[in-house]
Amino acid sequence: MLFVPGDSERKLAKAAGAGADALILDLEDSVAASEKERARGMTAEAVREGSRDWRLFVRVNPFDTGLTVADLAAVVRPGLDGVMLPKAEGARDVERLGHCLDALEARAGMAAGSVRIALVATETPAAVFALGGYVPHPRLAALSWGAEDLSAALGASGNREEGGWTAPYGQVRTLALLAARTAGAAPVDTLMADFRNMDALADDCRVSRRDGFTGRLAIHPDQVAVINAGYAPTPDEVEHARAVVAAFEASPGVGTVGIGGKMYDLPHLKAARGVLERAG
């Protein structure tokens, strides 16, 4: 999911060909206060444009700014796939945003529930304590976490060290992964601010996918190819997954099968099907 400033036609045009699964047109951090209104208009025009081979999300301003409803009123129209809510502080914010979308979809003549929700769910200390309250919601598609705003809120001098995140942020990352899975949403790992360090990004994606994340936020088009490769199953993983599925299909009704001297049970079958789904 690649962020694009909502007030830059040039950056949107470049990002559209980057290969991301979704572009997130940003009305929040990348847009100065004096440019918010202009960015809304430009983003609304982008939503109106024709067919595309990627999904279009808009990151609105958080509820505590007083700008969220105006953002939504401008951009909820046919062509919008989803809304990203930053600084979310629990399931109540999902419900609140869902009610707003109910009304605005009806006004725009859109099918009810067609606009999905993605969250950035750890940008304040209070938000971290609310992670355990997320539950499935028909609109909730993805849950990500944020380290940069949280660092500022905590007064931290840094959030990374050699080998990965420092302890507080590693813990928050784990809690966000668990919250996403509890809510039935895709767990999307946070961005890497050092957007020119592709080797570090590739290593981080490998660890992230190993732990259970299914995708990542990006802040530069050059990051997209590395992220796509990092979260795609390897040929060996696909081959193994096919073997597991085939073994269970060859013995319907059993709870365990043996492959190459190792036993596999139903959780392994579920994981194998997930690998094949991600591999297309």
C-alpha positions as CSV (number, residue, x, y, z in Angstrom):
1,M,0.0,0.0,0.0
2,L,1.8,3.1,-1.3
3,F,1.3,6.5,0.1
4,V,0.9,9.4,-2.3
5,P,0.4,13.1,-1.3
6,G,-3.1,14.1,-2.1
7,D,-2.0,17.5,-3.5
8,S,0.5,16.2,-6.1
9,E,-0.7,15.2,-9.5
10,R,2.9,14.5,-10.5
11,K,3.5,12.0,-7.7
12,L,0.2,10.3,-8.3
13,A,1.0,9.8,-12.0
14,K,4.4,8.3,-11.0
15,A,2.9,6.1,-8.3
16,A,0.2,4.7,-10.5
17,G,2.7,2.7,-12.4
18,A,4.8,1.4,-9.5
19,G,3.0,-1.9,-9.2
20,A,1.4,-1.4,-5.7
21,D,-1.8,-3.3,-4.9
22,A,-3.2,-0.1,-3.5
23,L,-2.4,3.6,-3.6
24,I,-3.3,5.7,-0.5
25,L,-3.9,9.3,-1.4
26,D,-3.0,11.2,1.7
27,L,-4.9,14.1,3.1
28,E,-3.1,13.9,6.5
29,D,0.6,14.2,7.3
30,S,2.0,14.9,3.8
31,V,-0.4,17.9,3.2
32,A,0.2,21.2,4.9
33,A,-2.7,22.8,6.8
34,S,-3.0,25.6,4.2
35,E,-3.3,23.0,1.4
36,K,-6.0,20.7,2.9
37,E,-8.9,22.1,0.9
38,R,-7.0,22.0,-2.4
39,A,-5.8,18.4,-1.6
40,R,-9.4,17.3,-1.0
41,G,-10.5,18.6,-4.4
42,M,-7.6,17.0,-6.2
43,T,-8.1,13.7,-4.4
44,A,-11.8,13.8,-5.3
45,E,-11.0,14.3,-8.9
46,A,-8.6,11.3,-8.8
47,V,-11.3,9.1,-7.3
48,R,-13.6,10.0,-10.2
49,E,-11.1,8.9,-12.9
50,G,-11.7,5.7,-14.8
51,S,-10.7,2.1,-14.5
52,R,-7.4,1.2,-12.8
53,D,-5.5,-2.0,-11.9
54,W,-4.9,-1.0,-8.3
55,R,-7.2,-0.1,-5.4
56,L,-7.6,3.5,-4.3
57,F,-7.7,4.4,-0.7
58,V,-7.7,7.8,0.9
59,R,-6.1,8.5,4.2
60,V,-8.3,11.1,5.9
61,N,-7.4,13.3,8.8
62,P,-8.0,11.7,12.3
63,F,-11.1,12.4,14.2
64,D,-9.5,14.6,16.8
65,T,-8.7,17.2,14.1
66,G,-12.3,18.0,13.2
67,L,-11.4,17.5,9.5
68,T,-12.5,13.9,9.0
69,V,-16.1,14.5,8.0
70,A,-15.2,17.1,5.4
71,D,-12.6,14.8,4.0
72,L,-15.0,11.9,3.7
73,A,-17.8,14.1,2.2
74,A,-15.3,15.1,-0.5
75,V,-14.0,11.7,-1.5
76,V,-16.7,9.1,-0.9
77,R,-18.0,8.6,-4.4
78,P,-17.9,5.8,-7.0
79,G,-14.3,4.8,-7.6
80,L,-13.2,4.9,-4.0
81,D,-12.2,1.5,-2.7
82,G,-11.3,2.3,0.9
83,V,-10.5,4.9,3.6
84,M,-7.5,4.7,5.9
85,L,-8.1,6.1,9.3
86,P,-4.9,7.3,11.1
87,K,-4.6,7.5,14.9
88,A,-7.4,5.1,15.4
89,E,-8.1,4.4,19.1
90,G,-10.2,1.3,19.1
91,A,-13.2,-0.5,17.8
92,R,-15.4,2.5,18.5
93,D,-13.6,4.5,15.8
94,V,-14.3,1.7,13.3
95,E,-18.0,1.9,14.2
96,R,-18.0,5.7,14.0
97,L,-16.3,5.7,10.6
98,G,-18.6,2.9,9.4
99,H,-21.7,5.0,10.2
100,C,-20.2,8.0,8.3
101,L,-19.6,5.8,5.3
102,D,-23.2,4.3,5.5
103,A,-24.6,7.8,5.0
104,L,-22.1,9.0,2.4
105,E,-22.4,5.9,0.3
106,A,-26.2,6.3,0.2
107,R,-25.8,9.9,-0.8
108,A,-23.5,9.0,-3.6
109,G,-25.7,6.1,-4.9
110,M,-23.0,3.5,-4.0
111,A,-23.7,0.0,-2.9
112,A,-23.8,-0.3,0.9
113,G,-20.5,-1.5,2.4
114,S,-18.5,-0.9,-0.8
115,V,-15.9,1.4,0.9
116,R,-13.6,-0.6,3.1
117,I,-11.6,0.6,6.1
118,A,-7.9,0.3,6.8
119,L,-6.5,1.5,10.2
120,V,-3.3,2.8,11.5
121,A,-3.9,1.6,15.1
122,T,-0.9,2.3,17.3
123,E,0.0,6.0,16.8
124,T,-0.8,7.1,20.4
125,P,-0.2,5.4,23.7
126,A,-3.9,5.1,24.3
127,A,-4.3,3.4,21.0
128,V,-1.9,0.6,22.0
129,F,-4.1,-0.2,25.0
130,A,-7.2,-0.4,22.7
131,L,-5.7,-3.1,20.4
132,G,-7.3,-5.9,22.4
133,G,-10.8,-4.6,21.6
134,Y,-10.8,-4.9,17.8
135,V,-13.4,-7.4,16.5
136,P,-14.5,-8.3,13.0
137,H,-16.4,-5.6,11.2
138,P,-17.8,-6.0,7.6
139,R,-15.8,-3.0,6.4
140,L,-12.5,-3.6,8.2
141,A,-10.0,-4.8,5.6
142,A,-6.6,-4.1,7.0
143,L,-4.9,-3.0,10.2
144,S,-1.5,-1.5,10.3
145,W,0.7,0.1,13.0
146,G,2.7,3.2,13.2
147,A,6.1,3.8,14.9
148,E,6.9,7.4,14.0
149,D,3.9,9.2,15.6
150,L,4.2,6.8,18.6
151,S,7.8,7.7,19.0
152,A,6.9,11.4,19.0
153,A,4.1,10.8,21.5
154,L,6.5,8.9,23.8
155,G,9.3,11.4,23.5
156,A,11.7,8.7,22.2
157,S,15.0,9.5,20.6
158,G,14.7,6.6,18.3
159,N,12.8,3.4,17.5
160,R,15.2,1.2,15.7
161,E,18.6,-0.4,16.5
162,E,20.8,-2.8,14.7
163,G,18.7,-5.9,14.0
164,G,15.3,-4.3,14.1
165,W,12.9,-2.4,16.3
166,T,13.8,-1.4,19.9
167,A,11.8,-3.2,22.6
168,P,8.8,-0.9,22.9
169,Y,8.1,-0.9,19.2
170,G,8.7,-4.6,18.7
171,Q,6.1,-5.2,21.4
172,V,3.6,-2.9,19.7
173,R,4.2,-4.5,16.4
174,T,3.4,-7.9,17.8
175,L,0.2,-6.6,19.5
176,A,-0.9,-5.0,16.2
177,L,-0.4,-8.3,14.3
178,L,-2.5,-10.1,17.0
179,A,-5.2,-7.4,16.8
180,A,-5.4,-7.7,13.0
181,R,-5.8,-11.4,13.1
182,T,-8.4,-11.2,15.9
183,A,-10.4,-8.7,13.8
184,G,-10.2,-10.8,10.7
185,A,-8.3,-8.0,8.9
186,A,-5.1,-8.2,6.8
187,P,-2.1,-7.4,9.0
188,V,-0.1,-4.8,7.2
189,D,3.4,-4.0,8.5
190,T,4.5,-0.4,9.0
191,L,6.6,1.7,6.6
192,M,10.4,1.9,6.5
193,A,11.4,5.5,6.7
194,D,14.9,4.9,5.2
195,F,13.4,4.5,1.8
196,R,16.8,4.3,0.0
197,N,18.0,1.2,1.9
198,M,16.6,-1.6,-0.2
199,D,18.7,-4.3,1.4
200,A,17.4,-3.4,4.9
201,L,13.9,-3.3,3.5
202,A,14.2,-6.7,1.9
203,D,15.5,-8.2,5.2
204,D,12.7,-6.6,7.2
205,C,10.1,-7.9,4.7
206,R,11.4,-11.4,5.1
207,V,11.1,-11.3,8.9
208,S,7.7,-9.6,8.6
209,R,6.3,-12.3,6.4
210,R,7.8,-15.0,8.5
211,D,5.9,-13.5,11.5
212,G,2.6,-13.4,9.8
213,F,2.2,-10.0,8.1
214,T,0.8,-10.1,4.6
215,G,1.9,-6.8,3.2
216,R,3.5,-3.4,4.0
217,L,3.1,0.3,3.8
218,A,5.4,2.1,1.4
219,I,6.4,5.8,1.1
220,H,8.3,5.7,-2.2
221,P,7.6,4.0,-5.5
222,D,11.1,2.4,-5.5
223,Q,10.1,0.4,-2.4
224,V,7.2,-1.4,-4.1
225,A,9.1,-4.0,-6.1
226,V,11.1,-5.0,-3.0
227,I,8.0,-5.3,-0.9
228,N,6.1,-7.3,-3.5
229,A,9.0,-9.7,-3.8
230,G,9.4,-9.9,0.0
231,Y,5.8,-11.0,0.7
232,A,5.4,-13.4,-2.3
233,P,5.7,-17.1,-1.4
234,T,8.9,-18.6,-2.8
235,P,8.8,-21.4,-5.4
236,D,9.9,-23.9,-2.8
237,E,7.1,-22.8,-0.4
238,V,4.5,-23.1,-3.2
239,E,5.7,-26.6,-4.2
240,H,5.5,-27.7,-0.5
241,A,2.1,-26.2,-0.1
242,R,0.8,-28.0,-3.1
243,A,2.2,-31.3,-1.7
244,V,0.4,-30.8,1.6
245,V,-2.9,-30.0,-0.1
246,A,-2.6,-32.9,-2.4
247,A,-1.8,-35.3,0.4
248,F,-5.0,-34.3,2.3
249,E,-7.1,-34.4,-0.9
250,A,-5.7,-38.0,-1.5
251,S,-6.9,-39.1,1.9
252,P,-10.3,-37.3,2.5
253,G,-11.5,-37.3,6.1
254,V,-8.2,-37.8,7.8
255,G,-6.7,-35.3,10.3
256,T,-3.0,-36.0,9.7
257,V,-0.9,-37.1,6.7
258,G,2.7,-38.0,6.3
259,I,5.0,-36.4,3.8
260,G,8.7,-37.2,3.6
261,G,8.8,-38.7,7.1
262,K,7.1,-35.7,8.7
263,M,3.5,-35.5,10.0
264,Y,1.2,-32.7,9.0
265,D,-2.2,-31.9,10.5
266,L,-5.1,-29.5,9.8
267,P,-3.3,-26.3,10.8
268,H,-0.6,-27.1,8.3
269,L,-3.3,-27.6,5.6
270,K,-4.8,-24.2,6.4
271,A,-1.4,-22.6,6.2
272,A,-0.7,-24.4,2.9
273,R,-4.0,-23.1,1.4
274,G,-3.0,-19.6,2.5
275,V,0.3,-19.9,0.7
276,L,-1.4,-21.0,-2.5
277,E,-4.0,-18.2,-2.2
278,R,-1.2,-15.6,-1.9
279,A,0.6,-17.1,-4.8
280,G,-2.4,-16.7,-7.0
